[in-house]
């Protein structure tokens, strides 16, 4: 089974690239083109910044809310453009702000969903993310314009970033299982933290599955959240090709051009 290349930083985990995944027509995603990760604010050491500089990025695409970016602004390497567009929004289009101040509204929103579990409420947000999303529209615009190599990220590099990565892979002809596999790679990158959480849970005589899932999503990911996003696409559209055409204006010829550009 293919294992993606992890980018080892001192100050941040869950940085990796999409190169090597099996895609359309027996080809694979090119290496050195699409990088994903967490906030670049965590890369404070000279060594980390030198490693980031050496990647030759043309674009840093920040999926965090404006509030998050103000609290922890990115380090942007020389020569790279920077774009910040929130990838998670309320139904009215407002950013979902995960900064300390913005979390007050998030908590209020969840209070209105008290007939659902917290995980089910999160799944409803995931199911909205693939549609009419300006952050993902910017992602595909950048692919078309060849603003690569690019690094796209959120705070932890797992949720908003994870959905964005799945969409890239699907557009390049990877199947659903490959897209989900990349999403779940976060758990390998955060294996030490997740093992410690599991140990703490078992020490508490853990029998509450939802409580454990809430612990997991502090550092890792749950398959059913990613599946909620993909299921929503499949429910609304007859194929992924139709989804990309309707949501991003990428018809069959456009997708083929992207695949010829970014696969080998």
Residue frames relative to the residue before (quaternion, step in Angstrom):
aa qw qx qy qz dx dy dz
X 1.0000 0.0000 0.0000 0.0000 0.00 0.00 0.00
X 0.4984 -0.6723 0.4634 0.2913 3.55 -0.92 0.94
X 0.1292 -0.7696 0.6223 0.0615 3.57 -1.07 0.86
X 0.3873 -0.7486 0.4830 0.2374 3.62 -0.60 1.08
X 0.5318 -0.6367 0.4643 0.3103 3.55 -1.22 0.57
X 0.2724 -0.7523 0.5858 0.1291 3.53 -0.85 1.10
X 0.2905 -0.7208 0.6018 0.1841 3.57 -1.06 0.80
X 0.2446 -0.8178 0.5106 0.1029 3.55 -0.45 1.24
X 0.0098 0.7745 -0.6300 0.0565 3.54 -0.56 1.27
X 0.5351 -0.6190 0.4655 0.3373 3.56 -1.15 0.58
X 0.7929 0.3730 -0.1620 0.4537 3.54 0.91 -0.95
X 0.7952 0.2342 -0.1299 0.5440 3.58 1.20 -0.06
X 0.2210 -0.7499 0.6076 0.1398 3.55 -1.15 0.68
X 0.7654 0.3946 -0.2808 0.4238 3.53 -1.38 0.16
X 0.4403 0.6149 -0.5106 0.4091 3.57 1.04 0.82
X 0.2046 0.7661 -0.5857 0.1677 3.56 -0.82 1.01
X 0.3771 -0.7124 0.5352 0.2526 3.57 -1.28 0.00
X 0.5214 -0.6577 0.4627 0.2854 3.53 -1.30 0.38
X 0.4213 0.7299 -0.4542 0.2889 3.59 1.26 -0.10
X 0.7725 0.3895 -0.2856 0.4123 3.54 -1.14 0.78
X 0.5448 0.6267 -0.4184 0.3678 3.59 1.12 -0.37
X 0.4846 -0.6552 0.4906 0.3084 3.61 -1.00 0.78
X 0.0614 -0.8206 0.5669 -0.0378 3.55 -0.81 1.06
X 0.8316 -0.2296 0.1565 0.4809 3.59 -1.17 -0.60
X 0.8763 0.1360 -0.0816 0.4549 3.54 -1.28 0.62
X 0.6725 -0.5203 0.2927 0.4374 3.58 1.05 0.72
X 0.5269 0.6224 -0.4112 0.4073 3.58 1.28 0.17
X 0.3313 -0.7278 0.5683 0.1938 3.55 -1.37 0.12
X 0.5813 -0.5628 0.4476 0.3808 3.56 -1.21 0.51
X 0.4886 -0.6715 0.4741 0.2925 3.57 -0.92 0.91
X 0.4544 -0.6591 0.5301 0.2794 3.52 -1.20 0.63
X 0.8117 0.3316 -0.2157 0.4296 3.53 -1.30 0.43
X 0.5919 0.5842 -0.3569 0.4255 3.59 1.21 0.41
X 0.8188 0.1323 -0.0241 0.5582 3.59 0.71 -1.13
X 0.0207 -0.7892 0.6127 -0.0367 3.54 -0.62 1.20
X 0.1021 -0.7860 0.6080 0.0456 3.55 -1.11 0.72
X 0.1482 0.8105 -0.5531 0.1234 3.57 -1.07 0.64
X 0.5951 -0.5301 0.4543 0.3982 3.50 -1.36 -0.39
X 0.7943 -0.3157 0.2102 0.4745 3.53 -1.30 -0.18
X 0.4125 -0.7117 0.5176 0.2354 3.55 -0.98 0.87
X 0.4570 0.6683 -0.4501 0.3767 3.58 1.27 -0.03
X 0.6453 0.5460 -0.3192 0.4284 3.59 1.11 -0.64
X 0.6237 0.5345 -0.3437 0.4552 3.60 1.22 -0.33
X 0.0558 0.8651 -0.4888 0.0980 3.55 0.36 1.31
X 0.6421 0.5507 -0.3431 0.4084 3.59 1.07 -0.59
X 0.6187 -0.5370 0.4180 0.3926 3.57 -1.23 0.45
X 0.6431 0.5368 -0.3255 0.4385 3.56 1.01 -0.81
X 0.6594 0.5012 -0.3134 0.4645 3.58 0.94 -0.87
X 0.6935 0.4780 -0.2897 0.4546 3.56 0.86 -0.90
X 0.6119 0.5316 -0.3480 0.4710 3.57 1.11 -0.61
X 0.6432 0.5146 -0.3178 0.4696 3.57 1.03 -0.80
X 0.6521 0.4999 -0.3102 0.4782 3.58 0.99 -0.82
X 0.6341 0.5336 -0.3258 0.4550 3.60 0.95 -0.85
X 0.6811 0.5227 -0.2857 0.4257 3.56 0.98 -0.90
X 0.5623 0.6151 -0.3872 0.3943 3.61 1.22 -0.27
X 0.3611 -0.7802 0.4571 0.2280 3.60 1.25 -0.21
X 0.1884 0.8288 -0.5086 0.1375 3.55 1.08 0.71
X 0.2779 -0.7307 0.5969 0.1804 3.54 -1.15 0.72
X 0.8095 0.1219 -0.0283 0.5736 3.57 1.17 -0.58
X 0.1055 -0.7110 0.6897 0.0878 3.50 -1.22 0.78
X 0.0858 -0.7983 0.5961 0.0043 3.55 -0.63 1.16
X 0.1599 -0.8269 0.5390 0.0118 3.53 -0.38 1.37
X 0.2234 -0.8146 0.5281 0.0873 3.58 -0.50 1.23
X 0.4801 0.6833 -0.4396 0.3306 3.61 1.23 0.07
X 0.5818 -0.5514 0.4609 0.3809 3.53 -1.33 0.24
X 0.6695 -0.4912 0.3729 0.4139 3.56 -1.30 0.34
X 0.6475 0.5339 -0.3192 0.4403 3.58 0.98 -0.81
X 0.6444 0.5153 -0.3192 0.4662 3.58 0.96 -0.82
X 0.6709 0.5120 -0.3006 0.4443 3.56 0.95 -0.88
X 0.6268 0.5307 -0.3408 0.4575 3.58 1.07 -0.67
X 0.6647 0.4997 -0.3003 0.4672 3.58 1.01 -0.81
X 0.8137 0.0725 0.0136 0.5766 3.60 0.93 -0.92
X 0.1054 -0.8378 0.5330 0.0535 3.61 0.33 1.20
X 0.5418 -0.6400 0.4520 0.3043 3.55 -1.11 0.77
X 0.3393 -0.6011 0.6626 0.2909 3.45 -1.44 0.31
X 0.1147 -0.7994 0.5884 0.0385 3.58 -0.70 1.07
X 0.3963 -0.7430 0.4822 0.2416 3.61 -0.59 1.09
X 0.6249 -0.5399 0.4096 0.3876 3.56 -1.19 0.58
X 0.7955 0.3139 -0.2358 0.4617 3.52 -1.05 0.81
X 0.6598 0.4958 -0.3112 0.4712 3.59 1.26 -0.19
X 0.3770 -0.6688 0.5877 0.2552 3.54 -1.12 0.71
X 0.2107 -0.7694 0.5915 0.1172 3.55 -1.19 0.57
X 0.0190 0.7783 -0.6269 0.0295 3.57 -0.93 0.97
X 0.1177 -0.7778 0.6150 0.0547 3.56 -0.93 0.92
X 0.1670 0.7563 -0.6126 0.1578 3.56 -0.66 1.17
X 0.4074 -0.7421 0.4778 0.2346 3.57 -0.51 1.19
X 0.2849 -0.7957 0.5192 0.1266 3.56 -0.88 1.00
X 0.7323 0.3217 -0.2386 0.5507 3.60 1.21 -0.06
X 0.0150 0.8316 -0.5456 0.1026 3.55 -0.63 1.20
X 0.5309 -0.5795 0.5088 0.3514 3.51 -1.32 0.40
X 0.7005 -0.4818 0.3178 0.4198 3.56 -1.26 0.29
X 0.6772 0.4790 -0.3045 0.4683 3.62 1.11 -0.54
X 0.6221 -0.5810 0.3225 0.4141 3.60 1.30 0.08
X 0.4913 0.6553 -0.4378 0.3709 3.61 1.25 -0.15
X 0.5626 -0.5863 0.4621 0.3552 3.55 -1.16 0.62
X 0.3057 -0.6593 0.6403 0.2489 3.53 -1.20 0.59
X 0.1762 -0.8331 0.5235 0.0301 3.52 -0.35 1.34
X 0.1623 -0.8212 0.5440 0.0578 3.56 -0.50 1.23
X 0.3666 0.6813 -0.5314 0.3452 3.58 1.17 0.53
X 0.6941 -0.4707 0.3164 0.4433 3.63 -1.18 0.35
X 0.6738 0.4842 -0.3025 0.4691 3.59 0.95 -0.82
X 0.6907 0.5037 -0.2809 0.4363 3.55 0.91 -0.89
X 0.5705 0.6206 -0.3792 0.3816 3.60 1.15 -0.53
X 0.5295 0.6206 -0.4189 0.3988 3.60 1.17 -0.37
X 0.6795 0.4635 -0.2930 0.4875 3.59 0.94 -0.85
X 0.6052 0.5539 -0.3628 0.4419 3.59 1.01 -0.75
X 0.6629 0.5037 -0.3044 0.4628 3.58 0.92 -0.91
X 0.6330 0.5218 -0.3301 0.4670 3.59 1.03 -0.73
X 0.6372 0.5311 -0.3278 0.4522 3.56 0.98 -0.84
X 0.6678 0.4969 -0.3020 0.4647 3.57 0.95 -0.87
X 0.5831 0.5848 -0.3702 0.4253 3.59 1.12 -0.61
X 0.6620 0.4969 -0.3032 0.4722 3.59 1.10 -0.68
X 0.6957 0.4388 -0.2644 0.5035 3.58 1.24 -0.34
X 0.2346 0.8407 -0.4689 0.1357 3.56 1.17 0.60
X 0.5883 0.5492 -0.3900 0.4475 3.59 1.22 -0.05
X 0.6775 0.4222 -0.2806 0.5329 3.58 1.31 -0.09
X 0.5146 -0.5785 0.5080 0.3774 3.55 -1.24 0.36
X 0.6422 -0.5162 0.3809 0.4195 3.58 -1.20 0.37
X 0.6487 0.5143 -0.3246 0.4574 3.59 0.96 -0.82
X 0.6516 0.4975 -0.3217 0.4737 3.59 0.97 -0.79
X 0.6166 0.5329 -0.3416 0.4682 3.58 1.09 -0.70
X 0.6394 0.5089 -0.3232 0.4772 3.57 0.98 -0.82
X 0.6302 0.5412 -0.3386 0.4419 3.58 0.97 -0.81
X 0.6259 0.5315 -0.3454 0.4543 3.59 1.06 -0.67
X 0.6263 0.5104 -0.3391 0.4819 3.61 1.10 -0.64
X 0.6309 0.5314 -0.3272 0.4611 3.58 0.99 -0.82
X 0.6624 0.5230 -0.3096 0.4380 3.57 0.96 -0.87
X 0.6684 0.4786 -0.3043 0.4812 3.62 1.18 -0.41
X 0.5605 0.6835 -0.3705 0.2852 3.56 1.09 -0.73
X 0.7041 0.4864 -0.3192 0.4072 3.67 0.83 -0.74
X 0.7174 0.4775 -0.2408 0.4465 3.61 1.20 -0.31
X 0.8579 -0.0009 -0.0280 0.5131 3.54 -1.05 0.92
X 0.3728 0.7439 -0.4583 0.3125 3.54 1.04 0.87
X 0.3560 -0.7758 0.4724 0.2194 3.62 -0.36 1.18
X 0.6004 0.5622 -0.3711 0.4311 3.61 1.10 -0.55
X 0.7053 0.4347 -0.2670 0.4923 3.57 0.90 -0.88
X 0.5693 0.5519 -0.3864 0.4712 3.58 1.17 -0.45
X 0.6483 0.5012 -0.3104 0.4818 3.59 1.01 -0.81
X 0.6036 0.5681 -0.3478 0.4382 3.57 1.06 -0.74
X 0.7319 0.4121 -0.2487 0.4823 3.58 0.81 -0.94
X 0.5653 0.5578 -0.3881 0.4675 3.59 1.13 -0.50
X 0.6636 0.5068 -0.2972 0.4630 3.57 0.97 -0.86
X 0.6254 0.5223 -0.3399 0.4696 3.58 1.04 -0.69
X 0.6537 0.5095 -0.3135 0.4635 3.57 0.95 -0.87
X 0.7136 0.4497 -0.2461 0.4775 3.59 0.99 -0.87
X 0.3875 -0.7437 0.4505 0.3064 3.57 1.34 -0.10
X 0.2658 0.7376 -0.5612 0.2653 3.57 0.88 0.97
X 0.4028 0.6897 -0.4786 0.3648 3.52 0.60 1.24
X 0.4624 -0.1220 -0.8780 -0.0207 1.49 -2.28 1.04
X 0.1388 -0.7820 0.6026 0.0779 3.56 -1.11 0.71
X 0.1660 -0.7291 0.6495 0.1382 3.50 -1.32 0.45
X 0.0599 -0.7821 0.6199 0.0205 3.57 -0.76 1.05
X 0.0506 0.8263 -0.5505 0.1077 3.54 -0.93 0.88
X 0.2018 -0.7078 0.6494 0.1915 3.50 -1.43 0.13
X 0.7761 -0.2988 0.2042 0.5165 3.63 -0.94 -0.68
X 0.8136 0.2046 -0.0858 0.5374 3.57 0.78 -1.06
X 0.4418 -0.7261 0.4382 0.2925 3.57 1.25 -0.09
X 0.6405 0.5713 -0.3151 0.4050 3.58 1.11 0.49
X 0.7648 0.3722 -0.2076 0.4831 3.62 0.91 -0.80
X 0.7493 0.3249 -0.1883 0.5454 3.60 0.39 -1.21
X 0.6528 0.5031 -0.2996 0.4806 3.57 0.99 -0.86
X 0.6508 0.5420 -0.3135 0.4294 3.57 0.99 -0.87
X 0.6581 0.4831 -0.3120 0.4860 3.58 0.99 -0.79
X 0.6319 0.5337 -0.3316 0.4537 3.59 0.97 -0.80
X 0.6546 0.5079 -0.3096 0.4665 3.57 0.98 -0.84
X 0.6305 0.5271 -0.3407 0.4567 3.58 0.96 -0.78
X 0.6602 0.5109 -0.3186 0.4491 3.59 0.94 -0.82
X 0.6128 0.5319 -0.3511 0.4673 3.60 1.00 -0.75
X 0.6879 0.4939 -0.2891 0.4464 3.56 0.81 -1.01
X 0.6535 0.5048 -0.3184 0.4656 3.58 0.95 -0.82
X 0.6405 0.5244 -0.3243 0.4577 3.60 0.99 -0.80
X 0.7064 0.4443 -0.2561 0.4879 3.58 1.09 -0.69
X 0.6362 -0.5923 0.3082 0.3867 3.56 1.26 0.30
X 0.4023 0.6708 -0.5099 0.3580 3.58 1.19 0.36
X 0.4427 -0.6887 0.4900 0.2993 3.59 -1.05 0.58
X 0.7415 -0.4310 0.2899 0.4248 3.54 -1.33 0.27
X 0.6587 0.5263 -0.3193 0.4327 3.60 0.92 -0.88
X 0.6396 0.5108 -0.3256 0.4734 3.59 1.03 -0.74
X 0.6415 0.5190 -0.3247 0.4623 3.58 0.95 -0.86
X 0.6669 0.4879 -0.2976 0.4781 3.60 0.93 -0.84
X 0.6181 0.5524 -0.3497 0.4364 3.57 1.02 -0.75
X 0.6543 0.4924 -0.3250 0.4732 3.58 0.95 -0.80
X 0.6114 0.5526 -0.3499 0.4454 3.58 0.97 -0.81
X 0.7295 0.4486 -0.2394 0.4576 3.60 0.89 -0.94
X 0.4741 0.6739 -0.4420 0.3546 3.59 1.25 -0.17
X 0.4916 0.6465 -0.4314 0.3928 3.60 1.20 -0.36
X 0.6632 0.5203 -0.3162 0.4353 3.58 0.95 -0.82
X 0.6212 0.5006 -0.3510 0.4902 3.59 1.15 -0.48
X 0.6570 0.5138 -0.3101 0.4563 3.57 1.00 -0.83
X 0.7553 0.3229 -0.1682 0.5449 3.57 1.15 -0.65
X 0.2013 0.8396 -0.4899 0.1210 3.59 1.18 0.49
X 0.6561 0.5206 -0.3273 0.4374 3.61 0.92 -0.85
X 0.6689 0.4931 -0.3003 0.4683 3.59 0.92 -0.90
X 0.6795 0.4947 -0.2940 0.4551 3.57 0.95 -0.86
X 0.6151 0.5336 -0.3476 0.4648 3.59 1.09 -0.65
X 0.6433 0.5134 -0.3170 0.4714 3.57 1.03 -0.79
X 0.6358 0.5212 -0.3260 0.4668 3.59 1.02 -0.78
X 0.6443 0.5200 -0.3217 0.4593 3.56 0.95 -0.87
X 0.6432 0.5262 -0.3162 0.4577 3.56 0.97 -0.85
X 0.6612 0.4968 -0.3035 0.4733 3.58 0.97 -0.86
X 0.6365 0.5363 -0.3224 0.4509 3.56 1.00 -0.82
X 0.6865 0.4744 -0.2855 0.4712 3.56 0.88 -0.92
X 0.6141 0.5478 -0.3419 0.4537 3.58 1.12 -0.64
X 0.6803 0.4542 -0.2772 0.5041 3.57 1.22 -0.51
X 0.4695 -0.6768 0.4275 0.3724 3.59 1.28 0.33
X 0.0748 0.8760 -0.4729 0.0575 3.51 1.06 0.88
X 0.0773 0.7750 -0.6233 0.0699 3.51 -0.87 1.05
X 0.5870 0.5663 -0.3593 0.4535 3.57 1.32 -0.13
X 0.3123 -0.7978 0.4858 0.1729 3.58 -0.18 1.31
X 0.6534 0.5067 -0.3353 0.4515 3.59 0.94 -0.77
X 0.6132 0.5357 -0.3575 0.4574 3.58 1.01 -0.71
X 0.6531 0.5022 -0.3198 0.4680 3.58 0.97 -0.79
X 0.6430 0.5190 -0.3297 0.4566 3.59 0.95 -0.81
X 0.6393 0.5173 -0.3257 0.4665 3.58 1.03 -0.76
X 0.6218 0.5162 -0.3359 0.4837 3.58 1.12 -0.61
X 0.6417 0.5495 -0.3240 0.4259 3.57 0.95 -0.92
X 0.7280 0.4638 -0.2783 0.4212 3.59 0.77 -0.97
X 0.4313 0.6465 -0.4958 0.3874 3.60 1.20 0.23
X 0.8165 0.1791 -0.0589 0.5456 3.57 0.98 -0.87
X 0.7953 0.2973 -0.1291 0.5122 3.57 1.04 -0.75
X 0.4785 -0.6491 0.5152 0.2902 3.53 -1.31 -0.40
X 0.3130 -0.7177 0.5926 0.1893 3.53 -1.32 0.48
X 0.5359 -0.6475 0.4252 0.3358 3.61 -0.82 0.90
X 0.6906 0.5235 -0.3188 0.3839 3.59 0.83 -0.87
X 0.5810 0.5530 -0.3972 0.4459 3.60 1.16 -0.30
X 0.6583 0.4804 -0.3044 0.4933 3.59 0.94 -0.85
X 0.6379 0.5323 -0.3239 0.4526 3.56 1.02 -0.81
X 0.5945 0.5665 -0.3658 0.4379 3.60 1.11 -0.64
X 0.6534 0.5045 -0.3094 0.4720 3.59 1.01 -0.81
X 0.6994 0.4602 -0.2802 0.4696 3.59 0.86 -0.93
X 0.6261 0.5336 -0.3392 0.4564 3.59 1.01 -0.76
X 0.6361 0.5357 -0.3307 0.4462 3.59 1.02 -0.80
X 0.6298 0.5152 -0.3315 0.4776 3.60 1.02 -0.78
X 0.7037 0.4783 -0.2698 0.4508 3.55 0.83 -1.02
X 0.6270 0.5269 -0.3350 0.4658 3.58 1.14 -0.54
X 0.7283 0.4446 -0.2397 0.4631 3.57 0.98 -0.86
X 0.8004 0.2217 -0.0978 0.5483 3.59 1.04 -0.74
X 0.5478 -0.6415 0.4355 0.3142 3.54 -1.16 0.62
X 0.7906 0.0236 -0.0009 0.6119 3.59 1.22 -0.44
X 0.6118 -0.5259 0.4229 0.4127 3.55 -1.26 0.25
X 0.5944 0.5729 -0.3650 0.4304 3.58 1.08 -0.66
X 0.6497 0.4946 -0.3134 0.4848 3.58 1.00 -0.82
X 0.6126 0.5552 -0.3416 0.4470 3.59 1.03 -0.79
X 0.7080 0.4588 -0.2812 0.4572 3.59 0.77 -0.97
X 0.6347 0.5186 -0.3414 0.4602 3.57 1.06 -0.62
X 0.7222 0.4508 -0.2555 0.4583 3.58 0.86 -0.94
X 0.7376 0.4280 -0.2381 0.4648 3.60 0.91 -0.85
X 0.8277 0.2164 -0.0654 0.5135 3.58 0.97 -0.82
X 0.4709 -0.6912 0.4370 0.3311 3.58 1.24 -0.01
X 0.4948 0.6488 -0.4270 0.3897 3.56 1.20 0.51
X 0.1446 -0.8089 0.5682 0.0446 3.54 -0.15 1.32
X 0.7826 -0.3449 0.2338 0.4625 3.55 -1.33 -0.05
X 0.6814 0.4830 -0.2998 0.4610 3.60 0.88 -0.90
X 0.6376 0.5208 -0.3335 0.4594 3.60 1.03 -0.74
X 0.6539 0.5030 -0.3167 0.4680 3.58 0.94 -0.86
X 0.6451 0.5158 -0.3281 0.4584 3.56 0.97 -0.81
X 0.6331 0.5228 -0.3328 0.4638 3.60 1.03 -0.75
X 0.6458 0.5056 -0.3254 0.4706 3.60 0.97 -0.81
X 0.6644 0.5038 -0.3110 0.4560 3.57 0.95 -0.82
X 0.6487 0.5005 -0.3274 0.4707 3.58 0.97 -0.73
X 0.6679 0.5067 -0.2908 0.4610 3.57 1.12 -0.67
X 0.8304 0.2866 -0.0900 0.4692 3.57 0.83 -0.99
X 0.6551 0.4426 -0.3275 0.5174 3.59 1.26 0.20
X 0.0943 -0.7793 0.6157 0.0689 3.53 -1.27 0.41
